Amino acid sequence: MTSELRVDKIIPTNGVPTGGGGGIIQVVESAWSANFTTTSTSYVDLTSANITITPKFTTSKILIKGSINADFVANDGDLNNVFTQLIRVSDSTEVDEKKFYVGHAASGNGWQYLPLLLNYLAFDSPNTTSAVTYKIRVKLGDSSNSATFRNQQVNNGVGQSRLVAMEVSA
């Protein structure tokens, strides 16, 4: 015999903690492996790095988790920064911005592809029951290097980049 429990919201018995949430209402995933290369020092949209979720309640929070596979192309001891922004598309709100330090201190090795895994975790309160789309934008701190966001190919690596959006009851 199988049973199924269906509820609209899950709220802890002591209420929702300040700044927190209750239970997970729904989960949406977006995965991609398209190549994208940039040397831009201004933010540009990362191709395919978007996800849409339609909250069931205006009070819900959205938890966005991501794992973006990339290679960073550097020359002889170059150090650089890769910046990412998580944008709520409907009103261009910056939900989160991250700065990743990347590079190597070795010299005399010429150009090198360095694996770069960008992990993402952010909360948003969109206050709507309409579809909400989030996208990732990227830029480099110095245009003399480049970042290739792709299905990581260093040493024949495999894997996809992905975003996960979870509606959390509040």
Disulfide bonds with the S-S distance in Angstrom:
none
